[in-house]
């Protein structure tokens, strides 16, 4: 996952604590998801007539909708995990009887493709040498904890907050309230670095946090919502 090298500073900030989002901010979830789907397609004959791009499009459509519903507490995690491949297969006109097996294989392959976003590791290490930092992430507890362990975040971060532990999901204010208490900081002294406009930038700013948006977005109305807008971690480091 590559972005450009732009930097916009809407407001100068002096944070006392910095939280990072995890997926598609520090770690390249999109690439890992695509490669795990490719592994899954190659492994199961049922996908032999399905183009990889089509599979990825349908899966992403289904999965995004289920996560939205999960965030609104309309479904539980079991329903989400059961239906993301079941519903994808149904959309593709395929037999759904092996959807659980397919979903399990996808989850088995997904960790093989975890990697840092370009430039994120060096930026993260440098920022942790100057500030107290934490990670605030949506996602299922057992998967995110494996990422924490794989990339040694348990040793480098002061606090690791998984939304599932709080009973809320970004952008709901409850998760930011919890993370603020854990950091023992005032909301206005916390900077959140993330890639999602809705979950990270709007969610954090509505709770009073400062925000740094990792994006290529050039819509002035959206970029004005963040204190910092950047598309390259090397450029972001110039502010610290």
N, C-alpha and C positions, 0 to 999 in steps of 0.2 A: 504494500500500500504506500504509494508515493504522493507527496504533495509538492507544491512549489516552494518559493522562499520569500513570501511576502510577510510583512509585519506592520500592524496598525496598533497604535497606542491611543486609545480614546481617553483614558484616565491614568495618571501615574499612581502607582500603588506601592505600599511598603508593608507587605504581609508579615504577620507573626507566625502563621502556619499555612502550609500549602498541602492541599489534597490533590491527588491525581485520580482521574478515571483510569480504568484498566484496559478494557477492550476497545480497540481501534484508537487508543490514545498512547498507551505504553506498548501494548501487545497487538499484533495484527490479526484480529479475530476474523476479519473478512477473508483474508487469504487462507487461513487455517480452515475456515468453513468450506470454502470452495474446493480446496484440495481433499478434504475429508469426503465431500460429496462426490468428487471424481473417483476416489478410492471405492466408495460405496457403489457407484454406478458400474465400475469395472468388475466388482466382485459378484454382483447379482445379475443373472441372465435376464431377469424381468425388465431391466433397463436397456436391453440391447437395441431396441428401436427408438430410444429416446435420446435426443441431442443433449449434451451436457449443459449447454446454455439454457435450454428449456427446463431441465431438472432444477438447476440453480434458481431460475426465475420463480418457478412454482413453489419450491421449498421456501424461498425467502418471503414470498407473498403470504404463505400459510403461517410460517413461523412468526413473522412480524405481527400478524393479526392476533395470533394466540398470546404473544407476550403482552400486547395491548390489553387484551381481555384479562390476562393474569394480573397485570398491574392495577386493573380496576376491581379486582377480587371477584370477577364473574366466573372464573374457573380456578381450579387448584393446579398444583404443579404436576400431579399425576395425569390429569386430563391433558395438559400441555404436552407432556412427554409422549403420551399415547397417541395424540392426534396429529403431531406435526408431520410424521411420515404417513400415517393413515390417510390424512386429508390430502397430502401431496400426491399419493398414489391414486386416490380417487379423482383428483383433478386431471391427472394424466391418463385416466381411463384404464388403470392397471388394477390387478387383483390386490386386495388389501390384506389378505390372510397372513402374510409374512411381515407385516409392518413393524411388529415389535422386534423381530430379529434384525430387520434392516436398521431400525433406530439404534439398537444395541451396537451393531457393527459401526455405524457412523460415530457414536460416542467413543468407541474403542480407537478409531483412527484419528479423531480430532486432536488429541494431545501430541501426536507425532509431528504436527505441523505448526506448533506454537513457536513464535519468534517475535523479537522486538520490532517495533516500528523503526524505520530508518532514523537514526539520530537520537532516538528516545533514551536508549541506555546511557549514553554519555551525558545527556542533559539531566537525566534522573540522578545519576551519581553526583554530578556537580551540584545540583540543587540540594540534595541531601547533606552535602558537606557544609551548606550555609544556613539551612532552615530545618525546623522540625517539620516532618512530612508524614502524610498518611495516604492510604488508597481507599477510595469510596467507589464501590462497584455494584451494579445490578448483577443478576445471574444466580445460578444455583450454588449453594454453599460448598458442596463437595467438589465441584469443578473448579470454582474460584480458589478454594484452598489448595488444590493441586498446583494451580498456577503460582500462587504465593510461594509454595515450597520449591517448585522448579526454578523460579527466578530469584530465589533468596530474598523475597520481599519481607519475610518474617524477621530477618536480621537488619534490614536497611530502613524499614518504615517504623514510625512510632506507633501508628494505629492502622489497623486493617478493618474496614467496615464493609460488610456484605449486606445488601439490602434485605435479603431473606432473614437475617438475624434481627432486624429492626421491626419487622412487620409492615414495612412500607417499601415502595419502589420509587426511585427517581422517576419523575420530578416531584413526587409528593413531598410536602414540607416536613413530614415526620422523620424521613431519613436524614434530612439536613439538620434537623433539630438534634437528633441523636448524635450525629457526627460532630456537631458543634460542642455538645457537652463532653464528648470523649476528648476532644482537642483542648478543652479548657481554655477556649479563646472566645472573644466576642465575634459575632458573625461578620462584622465589617473588617475584621483583621485577618480573615481567612480567604485565601485565593484557591479557586478550583480550576484545574486544567483539564479540559475534556473536549470531546469531539462532537457530541450530540447537542444540537441547538435546543431541542425541547427538554431533554432529560438533564443535561448538564448546565447549559447557559441560562435558560429561563428558570429552571428549577432552583439553581443555586442563587441567582441574582434576586429572585423573588423572596428568598429567605434572608437576603442582606449580604451574601458573600460577594466577593470580587471574583471575576471570571476571566479566564484566558481560553479562547476558543481555537482549537486546532482544526483548521478548515481551509478550503479553497473558495468558500462562499464569497461573492462580491456584491450581494444585495445590501445596499447601504442601510436599509431599515433593520435588517437582521444584524449586521455587523455592529451597528450602534448599540446593541443590547449588551455587548461584551466590553469589558475594560481593555482587553488586549485581544487582538486577532492575529494569528500566526499560522503559517503553513510549513514551517521548517524549524525543527528543534534547535538547530545551530543558531538560527536567528533569534529565537526566544532567549537563549542564554546571554545574548548581549544586554538584556535588561537586568541581569543579576550580577 
